[in-house]
Amino acid sequence: MIKREMYMSRIRPFIGTDLIKVMTGIHRCGKSVMLEQIKQELVESGVDPSKLISINFEDMNYSHLQNAETLHEEICRRAAEIDGKVYLFFDEIQEVTNWEKCINSFRVTLNCDIYITGSNAKLLSGELATYLGGRYVEFVIYPFSFAEFLELYRTAAPDNSIEACFQQYLLSGGMPYLANIQYADEPSRQYLHDLFNSIQLKDIVKRNKIRDVDLLERIIAYVMTNTGQPFSATSLSRFLKNEHRIVAPETILNYIKYCCDAYLFYQVKREDLQGKHILSSNEKYYIADHGIREAVYGGNRKDINLILENIVYLELLRRGYEVTVGRTGDKEIDFVGEKCGEKLYVQVAYLLASEDTIQREFSAYDNIRDNFPKYVVSLDEFDMSRNGIKHRNIREFLLAGEWN
């Protein structure tokens, strides 16, 4: 287990406060481990372990507590036997019916510090916001970054170069459990394929009561195939029509939204950088873990330029950036990241193999007149920076402590 300090540094200021700490993200991305690391810090800071109450609602031993009333009764009973503050940890809280009322009641009636995890973006919409009235903080947990992957992979293969490790990362992705099977090819592929099936069935089909599973599978396959490629629901509707499936664009948008709610895909909107407004069509979608794409669909090597984009996009999210695709005139910038009023521009390419490619990637910034950092990242080993635009090898870019 590695300490995920990027997340701990954000969570730590809220430990011990009355704000509810909510960790969300795709299934098996490491949310449960984050709870364990928080518990470890509490114990190391002097908190008696007997004050920690922890329940994982995927454990059948707790199936009798999957409604608000019985959970409330059980926790209040156990808390009454503890002197002082209690620390409550609830893993996959969405399995509990009306959990929002229960959690809010604990916050109001108990001297407690609450941590919850969930695998659905709707966790923090609707009723929860109403009940908690802004008394929570959310932390989205992502699969391993390249830096985290490198730390674990080199434990299994210490003689491998960074280049070889990155080649493995391109195929394996960042799901934490793969370290337990030492990133062996077939077991990794099987695990990721089964994980995908579980997400599709449990977090998408069952949760949204989808009847047309075949249609969902076709839409997911299309989005996976077109990772990082702009498309519209109308164009996907036309594609499905050619496969003899008549589907309204609204239905397609709903199905894709269900996938985004389960953190399988992330939608990236396109922004007109000159008019400073969001464009309403042809969004891009990236997958939460490119290793899942390789296991289910294959072709990560063939589509390496798209996979590199996917990796960079997730890294921007991990570091707290709001990300859009930038449009300026007839040119497009892969990613515009914004955080605390600061911006960062990133162009992603496989290789700058010709002068035409170099010109195309660097000229995307021709109409951008501000002084925020502008990057072109690729797998090239030589620095081709020019005109104030920084060129970085993608491995170096991903492992950099800061971008400036």
N, C-alpha and C positions, 0 to 999 in steps of 0.2 A: 504493500500500500504506500503510495506517495502522498505527501502533504500537498494539498491543492491550495497553495498560499494565495494565488490570485483571488480565489473566492473567499478564503478565510480573512484576508485583509479587508474585504468589504463587509463581511458579516460581523467581525469582531467588535466594531464600535457599537453594535446593537445588542450584544450579549448582556443579559441581565436587565434589559429595559422592558417596559410593558408593551412594546410593539411586537406584534406577531411576526416571526421570521418565516417567510414562505419560500421554499425552493421548488422550482418547476423545471421541466425539461423532459426530453424523450426517455422512454423506459430504458433502464440499465445504463444511464449515462454517468452514474456515480452519486446520485442524490443521497442514497442510504449511507454511503461512505462519508459524505459531508456531515451527516448527522453524527456519525461515530467520531469524526474529528472534532466536532463541537463539544461532544460529551467528554472527550479526552482533555480538551483545553480546560473545561470546567473543573474536572477532577484535579488536574495539575495545578489549578489556581486555588485549590483548597476546598472545593465543594464536595460534601459527603456523597459518595455514589448512591447511597440509599435515598437521596432526594431526587434522583432521576427516574422518571416513569416513561417507559418507551414501549410503543406498540407499532408493529408492522401489520397493516391490514391486508397484506397479501398472504399472511400466515393464517392457515385455517384454524389454529388454536384461538384466534381472536374473532372468528366469524360471528360469534354471539354478540359482539360489541359493534356490529356494523349498522347500528341506528343510533340516533342522537341521544335518546332517553337512556338506553342501557349503558352507553359509553359515559354519559354524564354521571350516572349513578356510581359506576365503577371507579371513575377517577376521583370523584368527591370522597368516596369511601377510603380510597388509598391515601389521598392527600390529607385527610383528617388524622391519619396516623403519623404524619411527618411534621416535625417542628420547623417553623420558618418557611422560606420560599421553596416551592417545588418546581422542577424543570420537566416540562412535558414535551415528548417527542412523538409525533404521529407521522408514520411513513405511509404514503399513498392514501391520504385522507379522503380522496374522492370516493372511496369504496363505502364510506359511511353516509347513510341517508340523512339529509338535513344537518350535515356536519357544521355548517356555518353557525347555526344557532347554538350548538354545543360549544364550539370554540369561543364564541363571543361570551357565553355564560361563564366559562372558565376565566376569561380575561377580567370580567366584572367582579366575580365572587371569590376567586382564589388569589392568594399571593403566589403568583406563578410567572414563569418565563416559558413561552410557547414557541415550538419549532414544528413546522409541518412541511411535507413534500407532496407533490402531485404531478401527474403526467398529462395534464390537459390545460391548455391555455385559458379555457373558460373558468378555471378555478377561481380566478380573480375578477370575474365579471358578475354583473347582476347582483344577486343577493348578498354575496360576501362584501362587496363594496358598501352596500346599504347597511348591513349589520355592523361592520367594523369602522365605518366612517373615517377611513384614512389611517386607521391604527395598525397598519401592517407594512412591511417592506418586502419586496420581492427580489429574489436572486435567481436568474435563469442559469442552470447548470448545463454545460455542453460536454460532448465527448472530448477526449484528450486532445489538446493542442499538439503540435509537432514537438514542442519542448518537453511536454509531459510524456508523450510517446517515447521520445529519445531516452529519457531517464529510465523508463522501465525496460525498453527493448535492449538497451545496452547491458542491462543486468543479465538478460538471457543470452545475448550475443555480444560480449564486451569487445571483441576484436573487430567488429564491423565499423567501417568508416561512416561518417555522417551521410555521405552520398548513398551508401548502401542502405542505411537506415531510412532515408527519405524514400528510396525506391519501395521499400517494404510498406512505409506509411501510405504511399499512393494506392496500394492495393488493400491493405488491412484496415485503414481508417483508425479511428480513435476510441472505439468502444472499450471500456476498461477491462472487461472480463477476459479479453483475448490474452492478456498477460498471464492469466492462470493456465492457459494451454500453450504458452510460449510461442504464440503467433504461428503455430504449425498450420500449413496451408489448408488442408481438407477439414480439420476440426474447426478452424476459424470460419471457413466458408459455411459449414453446416450451422455453426452457432449463429452467425449473422443472418442466414436465411431463415432459421427458426425464429429468431428475434423479430425479423420483419413480419413473418406470418402472425406472430403474437400481437404485434402492434396493429396490424391490419385488422385482425379479428376482434381483439379486445378493445382497443382504444378508438377504433374507427367504426367498424361494422356494428358491434353491440351497443356502443355508447350512443350512436346516432340512429340506431334501428334501421340500418340500410338493408333493403330487400334485394336490390339488384347488385349482388356482389360482383358479378361478371363485369358490369359497367365500371364499378369502382376499380377493379383490377386493370382494366384497359386504360383508365384515366391515369392511374398511378404509373403504369408502364410508360405512357406517353410523357408524363412529366419527368420521370427518371431519365428517359432517353434524351429529352431536351433540356437537361439541367443547364441552367445559365443561358438558355436561348429564349429571346422574347417571343411570346405567343399570346393570343387572345382566346377567350372562351369560344368565340365565333369560329376561329380557325380550327380549334380542336373539335368543335361540333361538325364542321365540314369533313375533317379527317375521319371521325366516327361514322359519318353518313356513308363514306366510301367503304367502310367495313360493315355496311348494312345495319347500323344502329342509329336510329333517329333520336337525338337527345337535344333538349333545349339548352342554350348557353347558361341559363340560370341554374339548371341542375348541375352542370359541370362546375360552375363556380362554387356551389354548395359542397360538392364532393371534395373539391380541392381545399376548401376552407376546413372541412373536417380533418383532412390530412395535416393542415397547418396547426389546427387546434391540438392535434396529437404530437406536435413538434417533429413530424416526419419531414415536412417541407417548410421552407421559409420564403415568404413572398417579398420581393424587392421592387419597390415602385421606381418609376423613372421620373426624373426631375429636370425641368427646363431651367438651366442655370442662369440664363439671361433674363427670362421672364419671372424667375423665382416662383414657379408653381409646379405642382405635381401633375404629370401627364396621366390621362385616364385610361390608357390602353397599353397592351403589350408589356405587362409586367414580366419580370424574370422570377424563376423559382430555383432555389438551391436545396439540396438534401442535407439533413442534419448530420449524416455521417456518410462519407463517400465510400467507406468500406462496405456498407449495406448495398450501395449501388453495384459494386463489383460482385458481391455474392449473389445478388438477385438478377441483375441484368448483364453484368460483365462489361468489358470494353473500356475500362479506366485508362489502359495504356493507349488505346486507339483515340480516345477522347481526352487526351492528357491536358490540352489547353483548357477544356471545361472543368476538369478536376482541379487544376491549379487555381482557377477562379473560385471554385467551391471552397477550397482550403483557405484562401485569402479572405473570402467573405466571412467564414465562420470565425477566423482569427480577429477580424474587426469587431464582430459581435462580442466575442469573449472579452475584448478590451474595453467594452462599454460604448462603442460608437453606434449612433443611429446611421443607417446606411441606405443610400439611394444610388440608382444608376444616373449618371449625369449626362444631360444632352445640351450641346451648345452648337447652334447652327446645324450643319449636317454631320457633326462629329459627336461621338459618344465616349464618355469616360466610364470605365468599368465600375468603379466605386467612388462615391463621395461620402466620406465618413465625417460625422459631426459629433463633438462631445464638448460640453461646457463652453459653447461659443467658438471653439476652435475647429478648423476643418483639416481634412487630409484627403488628398486625391491619389488614387492608385489605378494604374493600368497594369493588366496581367497578360503576359505573352509566354508561349512555350519557349521559343528561341528567337533571338533577333538575328536571323540567319542571312538576311539580305538588307541592302540599303533601303529597299522599298518598305520592308517590315519595320526597320528602325524609324524611317520617316513617318509611317502610319501611326506607330505607337506614341512617338514623342509629339507629333503634330496635333494630337488630340487636345493638347493644352494650349494651342495657339490663341484661343479666345479667352483664356482664363488669366485675368490681370491681377489677381490678389497675390499676397505673399505667403499663403499657406503652403506647407510642404506638398510637393508633387513627386510621385514615384512611378517608375516603370520597373516591374519585377519580372524576372524570367529565370530560366535554368542556366543562362550563360554564366561563365566563370569570370569573364573580363568586365571591368567597370566601363560602361559606355555613357556615363552621365554627361549631360550637355545643357547649356542655356539655363542653368539653375534647376534643371529637372534631374532628380537623383535616380540612377539605375542601381538596382540591388539584385544579387542572386536571391532567389526565393527562400532558400534555406536560411540565409543570413537575415533576411527580412523577418521571417517567422520567429527566429531566435533572438532578435534584438529586444533589449529591455524596453527601449522607448523608440518612437519614430519622431524625428524632428528635422 
